[in-house]
Amino acid sequence: MITNQKKILLSLAVSTLFSSSLLAKSNEEIVQSIMKLRGEVETLYTQIDENKEYYKAQMKSLSMQSADSEAQINRQKTAIKLAESELQKIQTKIANTSANNVELKPLINNAIAQLGISIQKGIPFQVDARVNSLQKIKTQLDLNEITQERALAMLWASYEDTIRLTKEIGLFKQQIQLNDKKFLAKIAKIGSVMMYFQAPDERVGYVSKVGTEYKYKVVSNPDDIKKITALFDALQKQIRTGYFTLPNALVLMENK
């Protein structure tokens, strides 16, 4: 009987020690887990604080940029108002100056019209651009954007440019029309009497006057093709003087 009691007590003691060991181990794990969670929480708080500072700096920077942009916009608005004011003053001055001077508009408009006709009837070299330049002078004069004296000076420059073109030899580019198709071609201009072209597809030819119109004629003769190609090669190399044999392409001649 005593032996059985001892066995029971021994069993209880072992069970108690085992339970205590498990409890101690469980508590230690809980403590470790709590410490780990506390560390993670502290890390998160640190990150939150850092993010707060970062976003504060970002907001401050954006606010400064916004203020700077508004200041620039205000400066631009002020500059525009000043420019508009100055423009109004200049236009008023132009109008007053023109009113006090001899009326030159009829003379200028007549000269513009005459030069425009001359350009349209002459060699077909950059006709649209040259006529539009004259029209711009007339429009600015009609709107009082320029004085009569200024318009006269610009018109005189256009006449000088036309005279210069009559003796200029050079290589240019402009749109031409062949077989109802328009494309950009190289142009070799010999003063105001001959004009040759070289198409992107290597076709070459010259301008010929038929009646009152100008036509672009493609050359098919191998010898003439060689001569025109040699002219373009020379002009491409900046060679503008020398002896050249060319197909007859005088635009003053009327071919029937």
LODOTOR-298746 format. One line per 2 residues: number of its first residue (from 1); their letters; for each residue z negated, y negated, x of N, C-alpha, C, O. Coordinates in pm, whole numbers. Layout:
% LODOTOR-298746
NUM) a) Z/Y/X/Z/Y/X/Z/Y/X/Z/Y/X  ...
% end
This chain:
% LODOTOR-298746
1) mi) 0/120/83/0/0/0/0/-124/87/71/-221/60  -80/-120/189/-91/-232/283/41/-248/354/86/-360/378
3) tn) 102/-141/387/230/-144/458/337/-210/374/416/-290/423  339/-176/247/437/-239/156/415/-388/145/512/-464/142
5) qk) 293/-432/140/262/-576/133/312/-647/257/366/-757/250  293/-582/373/339/-642/499/490/-657/497/546/-757/543
7) ki) 557/-553/442/703/-558/438/750/-673/349/845/-745/380  678/-687/237/715/-796/143/695/-931/207/780/-1019/196
9) ll) 582/-948/275/552/-1077/341/655/-1106/449/702/-1218/464  691/-999/525/788/-1016/634/923/-1057/576/993/-1142/632
11) sl) 959/-994/463/1087/-1027/399/1087/-1169/349/1187/-1240/364  977/-1213/291/965/-1351/243/975/-1450/356/1036/-1556/344
13) av) 911/-1414/469/913/-1503/585/1054/-1518/638/1097/-1629/670  1125/-1409/647/1263/-1413/699/1351/-1494/605/1434/-1574/648
15) st) 1330/-1470/472/1410/-1541/372/1384/-1690/379/1476/-1771/367  1258/-1726/399/1221/-1869/408/1283/-1934/529/1336/-2044/522
17) lf) 1275/-1861/643/1333/-1915/766/1485/-1932/753/1541/-2031/800  1550/-1836/688/1697/-1843/671/1734/-1959/580/1829/-2033/607
19) ss) 1657/-1973/472/1683/-2083/379/1661/-2217/446/1736/-2312/425  1556/-2224/528/1527/-2349/600/1639/-2382/697/1678/-2498/714
21) sl) 1691/-2277/761/1800/-2298/858/1925/-2350/788/1992/-2442/834  1953/-2285/671/2071/-2331/595/2053/-2473/546/2147/-2553/548
23) la) 1931/-2504/501/1903/-2639/451/1916/-2742/561/1969/-2851/539  1868/-2706/680/1876/-2799/793/2022/-2821/833/2065/-2933/862
25) ks) 2096/-2710/833/2237/-2722/869/2312/-2805/767/2396/-2888/803  2281/-2783/638/2347/-2858/531/2313/-3006/542/2402/-3089/526
27) ne) 2189/-3040/568/2147/-3180/582/2218/-3246/700/2261/-3361/692  2228/-3171/810/2294/-3227/929/2441/-3257/899/2494/-3359/941
29) ei) 2506/-3165/824/2646/-3189/789/2660/-3310/699/2752/-3390/714  2567/-3322/604/2570/-3438/513/2554/-3567/591/2624/-3666/567
31) vq) 2461/-3565/687/2438/-3685/769/2564/-3719/847/2605/-3834/854  2624/-3614/908/2746/-3637/985/2858/-3692/896/2932/-3782/935
33) si) 2867/-3636/777/2970/-3682/684/2947/-3827/643/3040/-3906/635  2819/-3859/617/2784/-3997/579/2816/-4093/692/2871/-4201/671
35) mk) 2780/-4052/815/2807/-4137/931/2958/-4158/948/3004/-4268/980  3035/-4051/926/3181/-4061/939/3238/-4155/834/3323/-4240/862
37) lr) 3188/-4138/709/3235/-4226/601/3197/-4371/628/3276/-4462/603  3073/-4391/680/3031/-4527/712/3121/-4589/818/3154/-4707/810
39) ge) 3160/-4507/918/3250/-4558/1022/3386/-4596/964/3444/-4699/999  3436/-4509/873/3566/-4538/811/3558/-4665/726/3651/-4746/726
41) ve) 3446/-4682/654/3427/-4802/571/3425/-4926/659/3488/-5026/627  3352/-4919/769/3344/-5034/860/3483/-5068/917/3518/-5184/933
43) tl) 3561/-4961/948/3698/-4983/998/3783/-5052/893/3861/-5143/923  3767/-5006/768/3843/-5068/659/3804/-5214/639/3889/-5300/618
45) yt) 3674/-5242/647/3628/-5382/635/3686/-5469/746/3726/-5584/724  3690/-5410/866/3747/-5484/979/3896/-5514/955/3942/-5625/979
47) qi) 3969/-5412/908/4110/-5431/878/4132/-5535/768/4223/-5616/774  4045/-5530/666/4054/-5627/557/4034/-5768/609/4107/-5861/572
49) de) 3933/-5784/696/3906/-5917/754/4025/-5964/838/4065/-6081/833  4081/-5871/916/4196/-5907/999/4316/-5947/912/4387/-6043/941
51) nk) 4337/-5868/804/4448/-5900/713/4427/-6035/645/4522/-6112/626  4301/-6062/609/4272/-6192/547/4309/-6306/641/4371/-6404/599
53) ey) 4271/-6292/767/4302/-6396/865/4453/-6410/885/4506/-6520/896  4522/-6294/890/4667/-6295/910/4737/-6366/794/4824/-6451/814
55) yk) 4697/-6328/671/4761/-6389/555/4726/-6537/540/4806/-6616/492  4605/-6572/581/4569/-6714/581/4660/-6792/676/4709/-6900/642
57) aq) 4681/-6735/796/4769/-6800/894/4912/-6809/841/4980/-6910/859  4957/-6699/774/5091/-6699/718/5106/-6806/609/5205/-6879/606
59) mk) 5008/-6814/522/5011/-6913/415/5010/-7055/471/5079/-7144/420  4932/-7074/575/4926/-7206/639/5060/-7242/700/5107/-7355/688
61) sl) 5123/-7143/767/5253/-7165/829/5359/-7196/724/5440/-7288/741  5359/-7117/614/5456/-7140/507/5435/-7275/440/5530/-7344/404
63) sm) 5309/-7311/425/5278/-7441/366/5330/-7554/452/5383/-7652/402  5313/-7539/586/5363/-7642/678/5516/-7648/675/5574/-7756/678
65) qs) 5581/-7529/670/5726/-7526/663/5777/-7591/534/5876/-7664/535  5707/-7563/424/5746/-7622/297/5735/-7774/301/5822/-7846/252
67) ad) 5624/-7821/361/5604/-7966/372/5711/-8029/460/5762/-8137/431  5744/-7958/570/5848/-8010/661/5984/-8014/592/6060/-8110/609
69) se) 6015/-7909/513/6143/-7906/440/6150/-8019/339/6254/-8085/326  6040/-8043/268/6038/-8153/171/6058/-8287/240/6126/-8375/189
71) aq) 5997/-8300/358/6013/-8426/433/6157/-8445/476/6211/-8555/468  6221/-8335/523/6362/-8344/563/6451/-8378/444/6542/-8459/456
73) in) 6424/-8315/329/6502/-8344/208/6489/-8491/170/6587/-8556/134  6366/-8541/177/6343/-8683/144/6417/-8775/240/6471/-8877/200
75) rq) 6417/-8736/371/6488/-8817/469/6639/-8816/442/6706/-8918/454  6690/-8696/404/6832/-8686/374/6868/-8769/250/6972/-8835/246
77) kt) 6782/-8765/149/6807/-8845/29/6810/-8993/62/6894/-9068/13  6715/-9034/147/6711/-9175/188/6836/-9213/266/6893/-9320/245
79) ai) 6880/-9122/357/7000/-9149/437/7123/-9158/346/7210/-9243/368  7131/-9071/245/7244/-9074/153/7246/-9205/75/7351/-9266/57
81) kl) 7129/-9248/29/7122/-9374/-45/7164/-9491/42/7235/-9581/-4  7120/-9489/168/7159/-9597/259/7310/-9595/285/7375/-9699/287
83) ae) 7365/-9472/303/7509/-9459/326/7588/-9508/206/7689/-9577/221  7542/-9472/85/7610/-9517/-37/7604/-9668/-49/7700/-9732/-91
85) se) 7489/-9724/-12/7474/-9869/-17/7569/-9938/80/7633/-10038/47  7577/-9882/203/7666/-9939/304/7812/-9925/262/7893/-10015/282
87) lq) 7845/-9810/202/7982/-9788/155/8020/-9890/48/8130/-9943/47  7926/-9916/-42/7951/-10014/-147/7975/-10152/-87/8062/-10227/-132
89) ki) 7897/-10185/17/7914/-10315/83/8051/-10325/150/8119/-10427/141  8089/-10215/218/8218/-10214/288/8333/-10225/189/8429/-10299/213
91) qt) 8325/-10150/77/8431/-10157/-23/8442/-10296/-84/8552/-10346/-110  8327/-10358/-105/8328/-10496/-157/8390/-10591/-56/8468/-10679/-91
93) ki) 8355/-10571/71/8411/-10654/177/8561/-10636/188/8635/-10733/206  8606/-10510/178/8750/-10482/184/8823/-10550/69/8928/-10611/87
95) an) 8764/-10539/-50/8827/-10600/-168/8835/-10752/-153/8937/-10813/-184  8725/-10812/-104/8723/-10958/-87/8821/-11002/20/8891/-11102/5
97) ts) 8826/-10925/131/8917/-10959/240/9062/-10949/195/9144/-11035/227  9092/-10843/122/9229/-10824/74/9270/-10933/-24/9385/-10978/-25
99) an) 9174/-10976/-106/9204/-11079/-205/9234/-11213/-140/9312/-11292/-193  9173/-11239/-24/9191/-11367/44/9314/-11370/134/9354/-11476/182
101) nv) 9376/-11254/158/9492/-11248/245/9622/-11247/166/9623/-11235/43  9730/-11259/239/9861/-11254/176/9882/-11114/119/9847/-11015/183
103) el) 9938/-11106/0/9959/-10977/-65/10067/-10899/8/10185/-10935/6  10024/-10790/74/10116/-10708/152/10147/-10574/85/10232/-10498/132
105) kp) 10079/-10546/-24/10095/-10415/-87/10240/-10382/-121/10284/-10271/-91  10315/-10473/-183/10455/-10439/-216/10537/-10403/-93/10616/-10309/-94
107) li) 10517/-10480/15/10588/-10453/139/10549/-10317/196/10635/-10240/239  10419/-10288/196/10370/-10162/251/10419/-10044/168/10466/-9944/222
109) nn) 10407/-10056/36/10451/-9947/-52/10600/-9920/-38/10643/-9805/-40  10679/-10026/-23/10823/-10009/-4/10852/-9939/128/10939/-9851/135
111) ai) 10779/-9978/235/10799/-9916/366/10758/-9769/363/10823/-9686/426  10650/-9738/291/10605/-9599/278/10713/-9516/207/10745/-9405/250
113) aq) 10768/-9572/99/10871/-9500/24/10995/-9476/110/11052/-9366/107  11037/-9578/186/11155/-9565/270/11137/-9459/379/11226/-9379/406
115) lg) 11018/-9462/442/10993/-9364/548/10984/-9224/490/11028/-9127/552  10925/-9212/370/10917/-9081/304/11054/-9023/277/11075/-8903/297
117) is) 11147/-9107/231/11284/-9062/206/11350/-9018/336/11419/-8917/342  11327/-9097/442/11385/-9065/573/11335/-8931/625/11412/-8852/679
119) iq) 11206/-8904/608/11147/-8778/652/11206/-8660/574/11239/-8556/632  11220/-8678/444/11270/-8570/359/11418/-8541/383/11464/-8429/365
121) kg) 11492/-8643/423/11633/-8624/450/11659/-8577/593/11765/-8522/622  11563/-8600/680/11581/-8565/820/11557/-8419/849/11543/-8338/757
123) ip) 11550/-8385/976/11528/-8248/1020/11402/-8192/953/11300/-8261/948  11407/-8069/902/11294/-8013/827/11177/-7971/916/11143/-7853/924
125) fq) 11118/-8069/981/11007/-8040/1072/10878/-8096/1015/10860/-8218/1008  10787/-8007/973/10656/-8044/919/10668/-8154/813/10592/-8250/813
127) vd) 10765/-8139/725/10794/-8241/625/10676/-8267/532/10637/-8382/511  10618/-8160/477/10507/-8176/381/10390/-8250/443/10334/-8341/381
129) ar) 10352/-8213/564/10238/-8277/630/10264/-8425/655/10176/-8508/636  10384/-8457/698/10419/-8597/728/10425/-8682/602/10380/-8796/602
131) vn) 10482/-8626/496/10488/-8700/369/10349/-8716/309/10316/-8823/256  10266/-8611/316/10129/-8620/265/10047/-8724/340/9962/-8791/281
133) sl) 10073/-8738/470/10004/-8840/549/10038/-8980/499/9951/-9067/492  10165/-9001/465/10207/-9130/409/10143/-9154/272/10098/-9264/242
135) qk) 10141/-9050/191/10082/-9061/57/9933/-9094/65/9880/-9167/-19  9868/-9041/167/9725/-9069/185/9702/-9217/213/9607/-9276/161
137) ik) 9789/-9277/293/9778/-9421/322/9791/-9500/192/9711/-9591/166  9890/-9466/110/9912/-9536/-16/9793/-9521/-110/9751/-9617/-174
139) tq) 9739/-9398/-119/9624/-9373/-208/9503/-9453/-164/9436/-9515/-246  9473/-9452/-34/9358/-9527/17/9375/-9677/-6/9278/-9747/-36
141) ld) 9498/-9724/7/9524/-9867/-16/9506/-9901/-164/9447/-10003/-197  9557/-9815/-252/9545/-9840/-396/9399/-9839/-441/9361/-9912/-533
143) ln) 9317/-9756/-376/9175/-9745/-413/9088/-9845/-338/8965/-9844/-351  9152/-9932/-258/9079/-10032/-178/8982/-9968/-79/8880/-10028/-44
145) ei) 9014/-9848/-35/8931/-9784/68/8965/-9836/207/8884/-9824/300  9082/-9893/222/9123/-9956/348/9188/-10090/316/9238/-10112/206
147) tq) 9186/-10180/413/9248/-10311/394/9400/-10297/407/9452/-10196/454  9469/-10401/363/9614/-10403/377/9654/-10400/524/9752/-10336/562
149) er) 9575/-10469/608/9604/-10471/752/9589/-10333/813/9669/-10292/897  9485/-10262/769/9463/-10126/819/9576/-10035/775/9625/-9953/853
151) al) 9618/-10048/649/9728/-9966/597/9857/-9994/674/9933/-9903/704  9880/-10123/705/10000/-10161/779/9999/-10100/920/10102/-10054/970
153) am) 9880/-10100/983/9868/-10042/1118/9892/-9891/1114/9960/-9837/1202  9837/-9822/1014/9857/-9678/1001/10003/-9644/972/10056/-9546/1023
155) lw) 10068/-9729/890/10208/-9708/859/10295/-9728/982/10390/-9653/1005  10261/-9828/1061/10335/-9854/1186/10323/-9734/1279/10419/-9696/1346
157) as) 10204/-9674/1285/10183/-9555/1368/10270/-9440/1320/10320/-9361/1400  10288/-9429/1187/10373/-9323/1132/10519/-9344/1171/10590/-9249/1201
159) ye) 10563/-9472/1171/10699/-9502/1214/10717/-9468/1362/10819/-9411/1401  10617/-9502/1443/10625/-9471/1586/10629/-9321/1609/10701/-9272/1697
161) dt) 10553/-9246/1529/10552/-9100/1540/10689/-9043/1504/10736/-8949/1569  10753/-9100/1402/10886/-9054/1362/10987/-9081/1474/11073/-8998/1503
163) ir) 10975/-9197/1536/11066/-9230/1647/11043/-9135/1765/11138/-9091/1830  10916/-9104/1790/10882/-9013/1901/10943/-8876/1878/10991/-8813/1972
165) lt) 10941/-8829/1754/10995/-8696/1722/11145/-8686/1747/11197/-8577/1769  11215/-8801/1743/11360/-8796/1763/11398/-8759/1906/11511/-8718/1931
167) ke) 11305/-8774/2000/11337/-8743/2139/11242/-8638/2199/11249/-8610/2319  11156/-8582/2118/11059/-8483/2167/11119/-8343/2166/11183/-8302/2069
169) ig) 11097/-8271/2274/11138/-8130/2283/11010/-8047/2296/10930/-8072/2386  10991/-7953/2208/10868/-7876/2215/10869/-7752/2129/10962/-7726/2054
171) lf) 10762/-7674/2144/10746/-7548/2071/10633/-7566/1970/10523/-7611/2005  10660/-7532/1845/10563/-7553/1738/10560/-7430/1647/10630/-7331/1671
173) kq) 10478/-7437/1542/10474/-7332/1440/10475/-7398/1303/10408/-7499/1282  10550/-7342/1212/10549/-7390/1074/10608/-7283/983/10672/-7189/1028
175) qi) 10584/-7301/854/10636/-7205/756/10786/-7229/734/10830/-7343/722  10861/-7121/729/11003/-7130/696/11032/-7028/587/10951/-6940/559
177) ql) 11147/-7041/525/11184/-6949/418/11315/-6879/451/11417/-6944/477  11311/-6746/449/11429/-6663/471/11437/-6560/360/11341/-6486/337
179) nd) 11550/-6556/292/11568/-6459/183/11456/-6467/80/11400/-6366/38  11425/-6590/40/11323/-6616/-64/11183/-6576/-22/11095/-6565/-107
181) kk) 11160/-6553/106/11026/-6519/157/10982/-6623/258/11059/-6664/345  10856/-6666/245/10801/-6765/337/10708/-6697/438/10632/-6607/403
183) fl) 10716/-6741/563/10625/-6689/666/10617/-6790/780/10700/-6880/793  10514/-6771/862/10491/-6862/974/10579/-6819/1091/10578/-6703/1132
185) ak) 10656/-6914/1143/10748/-6884/1252/10731/-6984/1365/10677/-7093/1346  10777/-6945/1485/10781/-7038/1597/10903/-7127/1582/11011/-7083/1542
187) ia) 10884/-7254/1615/10991/-7352/1602/11016/-7418/1737/10923/-7468/1800  11141/-7417/1781/11181/-7491/1902/11261/-7612/1855/11372/-7600/1804
189) ki) 11202/-7731/1873/11265/-7853/1823/11326/-7930/1939/11259/-7961/2038  11454/-7962/1926/11525/-8041/2027/11550/-8179/1967/11652/-8203/1903
191) gs) 11453/-8269/1990/11463/-8401/1929/11470/-8389/1778/11394/-8315/1717  11564/-8465/1718/11584/-8456/1573/11725/-8409/1540/11776/-8434/1431
193) vm) 11788/-8340/1637/11926/-8297/1616/11943/-8145/1611/12040/-8096/1553  11849/-8070/1670/11859/-7924/1666/11721/-7863/1649/11622/-7913/1703
195) my) 11715/-7755/1574/11587/-7686/1553/11614/-7536/1540/11687/-7493/1452  11553/-7459/1628/11568/-7313/1628/11438/-7250/1581/11332/-7312/1587
197) fq) 11446/-7126/1534/11326/-7056/1489/11324/-6913/1543/11428/-6855/1574  11203/-6860/1553/11182/-6721/1595/11081/-6661/1498/10964/-6699/1498
199) ap) 11126/-6567/1417/11041/-6507/1314/10946/-6404/1375/10970/-6356/1486  10838/-6370/1303/10744/-6268/1353/10809/-6133/1380/10762/-6056/1464
201) de) 10918/-6103/1308/10988/-5975/1329/11097/-5986/1436/11184/-5899/1446  11090/-6093/1518/11179/-6115/1632/11319/-6163/1593/11404/-6181/1680
203) rv) 11345/-6184/1464/11472/-6245/1428/11474/-6390/1475/11371/-6458/1470  11589/-6437/1519/11601/-6575/1565/11718/-6640/1493/11806/-6573/1440
205) gy) 11717/-6773/1493/11824/-6845/1428/11805/-6994/1443/11732/-7040/1531  11871/-7069/1359/11863/-7215/1370/11874/-7278/1232/11911/-7212/1134
207) vs) 11843/-7408/1226/11852/-7484/1102/11990/-7545/1093/12041/-7602/1189  12050/-7533/976/12184/-7589/954/12182/-7670/825/12119/-7632/727
209) kv) 12252/-7782/827/12260/-7867/708/12382/-7830/626/12496/-7837/674  12357/-7791/502/12464/-7754/410/12459/-7852/294/12371/-7844/208
211) gt) 12555/-7944/292/12551/-8050/191/12435/-8143/219/12431/-8208/323  12340/-8148/125/12221/-8232/143/12097/-8149/172/11987/-8203/184
213) ey) 12113/-8018/185/11999/-7930/207/12006/-7865/346/12112/-7855/407  11888/-7823/391/11879/-7753/520/11853/-7605/494/11773/-7569/409
215) ky) 11922/-7522/569/11907/-7378/555/11869/-7317/691/11910/-7367/796  11792/-7210/686/11757/-7136/806/11853/-7018/818/11853/-6928/735
217) kv) 11934/-7020/923/12036/-6916/940/11997/-6821/1053/11967/-6865/1165  11999/-6693/1025/11967/-6590/1124/12090/-6563/1210/12201/-6550/1158
219) vs) 12069/-6554/1341/12179/-6527/1435/12191/-6377/1455/12091/-6308/1473  12314/-6326/1451/12337/-6183/1469/12413/-6153/1598/12411/-6039/1646
221) np) 12479/-6251/1654/12554/-6231/1779/12457/-6207/1895/12371/-6292/1919  12469/-6095/1966/12375/-6062/2075/12366/-6171/2182/12258/-6197/2235
223) dd) 12478/-6233/2214/12479/-6336/2317/12401/-6459/2271/12326/-6519/2348  12419/-6497/2144/12346/-6611/2089/12196/-6580/2079/12112/-6667/2104
225) ik) 12164/-6457/2043/12023/-6416/2036/11958/-6429/2173/11845/-6477/2185  12028/-6388/2275/11977/-6395/2412/11954/-6541/2453/11853/-6572/2518
227) ki) 12044/-6629/2416/12032/-6771/2452/11911/-6835/2383/11835/-6908/2446  11896/-6807/2255/11783/-6865/2181/11650/-6810/2231/11553/-6884/2244
229) ta) 11646/-6680/2258/11523/-6618/2311/11486/-6678/2446/11368/-6699/2474  11585/-6707/2530/11560/-6769/2660/11501/-6908/2643/11415/-6949/2720
231) lf) 11548/-6982/2541/11493/-7115/2514/11345/-7106/2477/11263/-7183/2528  11310/-7011/2389/11170/-6995/2349/11083/-6954/2468/10971/-7002/2482
233) da) 11135/-6866/2552/11059/-6824/2670/11032/-6942/2763/10923/-6956/2817  11133/-7028/2781/11118/-7144/2868/11015/-7242/2812/10930/-7292/2886
235) lq) 11023/-7269/2683/10927/-7361/2621/10786/-7304/2622/10688/-7377/2635  10776/-7171/2607/10646/-7106/2614/10583/-7125/2751/10460/-7132/2762
237) kq) 10665/-7134/2854/10618/-7155/2992/10611/-7302/3029/10599/-7337/3147  10620/-7389/2928/10612/-7535/2948/10731/-7590/3027/10720/-7695/3089
239) ir) 10843/-7520/3024/10964/-7568/3091/11047/-7645/2989/11107/-7587/2899  11050/-7778/3004/11121/-7861/2907/11242/-7933/2967/11311/-8008/2898
241) tg) 11266/-7911/3093/11383/-7971/3156/11465/-7862/3223/11411/-7758/3263  11596/-7885/3235/11683/-7786/3296/11809/-7768/3214/11832/-7839/3117
243) yf) 11889/-7674/3255/12018/-7650/3188/12005/-7528/3097/11969/-7419/3142  12036/-7548/2968/12030/-7440/2870/12163/-7432/2796/12220/-7533/2756
245) tl) 12212/-7312/2779/12330/-7289/2696/12281/-7237/2562/12216/-7133/2554  12314/-7312/2454/12262/-7279/2322/12373/-7273/2219/12477/-7338/2235
247) pn) 12352/-7194/2113/12449/-7194/2003/12454/-7332/1938/12353/-7402/1934  12567/-7371/1890/12582/-7501/1825/12496/-7504/1699/12524/-7432/1603
249) al) 12393/-7588/1699/12303/-7596/1584/12271/-7741/1550/12159/-7771/1509  12367/-7829/1567/12345/-7970/1534/12325/-7985/1384/12414/-7954/1304
251) vl) 12206/-8033/1346/12176/-8044/1202/12250/-8159/1139/12254/-8171/1016  12310/-8246/1221/12387/-8359/1164/12522/-8313/1112/12588/-8384/1036
253) me) 12562/-8192/1155/12691/-8139/1109/12676/-8075/973/12577/-8005/948  12769/-8098/884/12767/-8037/753/12864/-7920/748/12985/-7939/758
255) nk) 12811/-7802/734/12895/-7682/730/12937/-7651/588/12853/-7643/499  13061/-7634/568/13113/-7607/433/13117/-7455/409/13157/-7411/302
% end
